[in-house]
Amino acid sequence: MHYAWLILFCCCMVELGSLGIINCVGLFLAPVCADLGVGATDFSLYLSFQMLSIALTAAPCGKIIQKIEVKKSLLFGAVLTTILFYSMGLAQNIIWFYIMGILFGPALNLLMMLPVPILITRWFKDKRGFAMGLAMTFGGVGGVIFSIVLSGLIETMGWRTAYFGTAILVGIFTLPWIALLLKNTPQEKNLLPYGAQAATITKETNSEQTEKLSLKDSVASPAFWATLLFAGLIVYVSNYVTYLSAHGTSIGLSTISSGLLVSVAMIGEMIGALALGSLVDRIGIYKTIRLADICIIWAFAVLMIARQNFWLLFPAAVIGLATAMYSTLVPIFAEYVFGAKNYEMMYSYVVTGMMLINAIGLFCIGWLYDMTKSYFAGFCTAILSYVIVLIIAKSLVGKKKIV
């Protein structure tokens, strides 16, 4: 068995113990607010600080990874994340959460945002899409499993103990595998990347052209700014998954039926991540993006007109693909555009821009709803966003010359 599959196992465990936990942050909102005497807006501000910190520290963290290598970065990120979750259980006021939110930025960048795509790109020449999709699927699986575990802890032992338990879970599912199994590059095992011998030079990418560019020239190229917009619009649309329940309530569905829409979307996300990654290996990045893009546009169009729960379930599952595109296709797309030479730093820059665009997008979602008392206008912006995404994908990976 090629060692790349053990690296993939490590990546899956990292996503399970990091993204899987982060997906459960909403469980703490009500009990923390009740205990500390603050509103939901105050707690949400902690998440805003976290997102802004991720955006502003992505590029510096990319440089750190290049300087000290992925394994040390992952170990530091895992230890810091564990400490931060434990510290949140000690919080006596909301200001403590804001400080933790800021510190979570570099911690999550070094643990889950940057290292996993970098490792998969280094270790897989063949089956790269499948590997990326499988790793991101474990983040969704973790969300399902840990939501049950943490809900039980919060209910029986309180939110502080649940945060202590969260810290233990992060440590268990990340640190042992990183320390014992992870290798930075195939060269450390005297290997080539998986499938390197069988790889042909006639790929669907333009790596050969882009690898001739310096990092400075790559950042200045139109392709970089187009990729940044591409990623930002995808992550903006992915936020609507969490608003499906609110949409259901706004059109008269029961609380249970509305909540079911989010559950179905999460299932669509898990299946979609693996499916999209596998499709990249089979039909290429552009055709995969085009197929997912058309399906998501169709799903939003149905959501705008359907009013019965039965007709909303399948579109909700399809919209889960939007989150899968963000986690699985954006890293692969960036590598296709920029090539291997500058990928690691360029992707950190893309994460920075992606999160900043997302912060603006989150404000727009709330503003549009407050103005119209409906998610119809927001769904229109989602459709427009995916039209732009398809145009960018066609121009960057559907043509010979991209920069």
ABEGO torsion letter per residue (X at the ends): XBAAAAAAAAAAAAAAAAAAAAAAAAAAAAAAAAAAGBBAAAAAAAAAAAAAAAAAAAAAAAAAAAAAEAAAAAAAAAAAAAAAAAAAAABABAAAAAAAAAAAAAAAAAAAAAAAAAAAAAABABGAAAAAAAAAAAAAAAAAAAAAAAAAAAAAAEAAAAAAAAAAAAAAAAAAAAAAABBABAAAAGBBBBGAAABBABBABAAAAAAABBAAAAAABAAAAAAAAAAAAAAAAAAAAAAAAAAAAAAGBBAAAAAAAAAAAAAAAAAAAAAAAAAAAAAEAAAAAAAAAAAAAAAAAAAAABABAAAAAAAAAAAAAAAAAAAAAAAAAAAAAAEAAAAAAAAAAAAAAAAAAAAAAAAAAAAAAAAAGBAAAAAAAAAAAAAAAAAAAAAAAABABAX
